Amino acid sequence: MTWVHDQIYAAGGEHIPNNWQTFADQTGISAIIHLRNMAPVQFRGLPAKAFLWLNLGDESQTTVNDRLLVAQFLEMCLQNKLSVLLHSDHGRHRVRWIVVAYLILTGRSVRGAIREVEERPWLAPYHTRVDSWQSFFEHVKKLA
């Protein structure tokens, strides 16, 4: 697991779901955004206070609505003072786009959001389609 931004953490693999209760007790993380194709993995122990599963393997499968959903969910969790785990079975790098969506929703420019996720802990290069983020940015502006 690694710290990403404010109360946002990222992890991948099977260890945390298999040891969720101990992990949650030790870290205080109480919300999860989980990416996994077909069905969510079981996080063993008491349920998280907030849980969002998306039937996605990686960013290339997302739509504007997926990006908006995760960004709003993440914003809601943080407003309610919940620390959030971004999790993918296939590795923490698969959840990087969630942070970009959140940053754009909360007022960052596309370039600023992408630049931020190219810094630690993610590191450059971040292979993404800037045009799809520009479309998301425009969509968010229309909602304001």
C-alpha positions in Angstrom: 0.0 0.0 0.0 1.1 3.5 -0.7 -0.1 7.0 0.2 -1.4 8.9 -2.8 -3.1 12.1 -1.8 -4.6 13.4 1.4 -6.6 10.5 2.8 -6.2 8.4 -0.3 -4.1 5.2 -0.5 -3.6 2.7 -3.3 -2.8 -1.0 -3.3 -3.2 -4.1 -5.5 -3.2 -7.8 -5.2 -4.9 -10.2 -2.8 -3.2 -9.6 0.5 -5.4 -6.7 1.7 -8.7 -8.3 0.7 -7.7 -11.5 2.5 -6.6 -9.5 5.6 -9.1 -6.6 5.4 -10.1 -6.5 9.1 -6.6 -6.4 10.4 -5.6 -3.9 7.7 -8.5 -1.6 8.4 -7.9 -1.8 12.2 -4.2 -0.9 11.7 -4.6 1.9 9.2 -8.0 3.4 9.9 -8.9 3.1 6.3 -12.7 2.6 6.1 -13.7 3.1 2.4 -12.8 1.2 -0.7 -12.9 1.8 -4.4 -12.3 -1.6 -6.0 -11.6 -2.4 -9.6 -12.1 -6.0 -10.8 -13.6 -7.6 -13.9 -16.6 -9.8 -13.5 -17.2 -9.6 -9.7 -15.7 -7.9 -6.7 -13.2 -9.8 -4.5 -14.4 -10.4 -1.0 -12.8 -8.2 1.6 -12.8 -10.4 4.7 -14.0 -9.0 8.0 -16.4 -6.2 8.9 -17.6 -4.4 5.8 -16.1 -1.0 4.9 -18.2 2.0 5.7 -18.3 2.8 2.0 -17.6 0.5 -0.9 -17.7 1.0 -4.6 -16.9 -1.7 -7.1 -16.4 -1.1 -10.8 -16.4 -4.0 -13.3 -13.3 -2.6 -14.9 -9.8 -3.9 -15.4 -8.1 -0.6 -16.3 -8.5 3.0 -17.5 -9.0 2.1 -21.1 -12.4 0.6 -20.3 -13.8 3.7 -18.5 -16.5 6.1 -19.7 -17.1 9.7 -18.7 -19.8 8.3 -16.3 -17.4 5.9 -14.7 -14.9 8.7 -14.1 -17.6 10.9 -12.7 -18.9 8.2 -10.4 -15.6 7.4 -8.9 -14.6 11.0 -8.5 -17.9 11.9 -6.8 -17.7 8.8 -4.5 -14.2 9.7 -3.5 -15.1 13.3 -2.9 -18.1 12.1 -0.7 -15.8 9.8 1.3 -13.3 12.5 1.9 -16.0 15.0 2.9 -17.2 12.5 5.5 -13.6 12.1 6.8 -13.2 8.5 5.5 -9.7 7.4 4.4 -10.1 5.6 1.1 -8.3 2.6 -0.4 -8.1 2.5 -4.2 -7.7 -1.2 -5.0 -7.2 -3.4 -8.1 -6.2 -7.0 -8.1 -3.9 -6.3 -11.0 -1.8 -3.7 -9.2 -2.1 -0.2 -7.8 -1.0 1.4 -11.0 -4.4 0.5 -12.4 -6.2 2.9 -10.1 -4.2 6.0 -11.0 -7.0 7.3 -13.2 -9.3 7.6 -10.2 -7.1 10.2 -8.7 -7.0 12.1 -12.0 -10.8 12.1 -12.1 -11.0 13.3 -8.5 -8.5 16.1 -9.1 -10.4 17.3 -12.2 -13.7 17.2 -10.4 -12.3 19.3 -7.6 -11.0 22.0 -9.9 -7.6 20.9 -11.3 -6.8 21.3 -14.9 -6.3 18.3 -17.1 -2.6 18.9 -17.4 -2.2 19.7 -13.7 -4.0 16.5 -12.7 -2.0 14.3 -15.0 1.3 16.0 -13.9 0.4 15.3 -10.2 -0.1 11.6 -10.9 3.2 11.4 -12.6 4.9 12.3 -9.3 5.5 9.9 -6.4 4.2 7.3 -5.7 3.1 6.7 -9.3 6.0 8.2 -11.4 6.1 9.0 -15.0 5.3 8.1 -17.6 1.5 7.9 -17.2 0.1 6.4 -20.4 -3.3 8.0 -20.9 -5.4 9.6 -23.5 -5.3 13.3 -22.8 -8.3 13.9 -25.2 -10.5 11.6 -23.1 -9.5 13.6 -20.0 -10.3 16.8 -21.8 -13.8 15.4 -22.6 -14.2 14.6 -18.9 -13.1 18.1 -17.9 -15.7 19.6 -20.3 -18.4 17.3 -18.9 -17.5 18.4 -15.3 -17.6 22.1 -16.3 -21.2 21.6 -17.7 -22.3 20.1 -14.4 -21.1 23.1 -12.4 
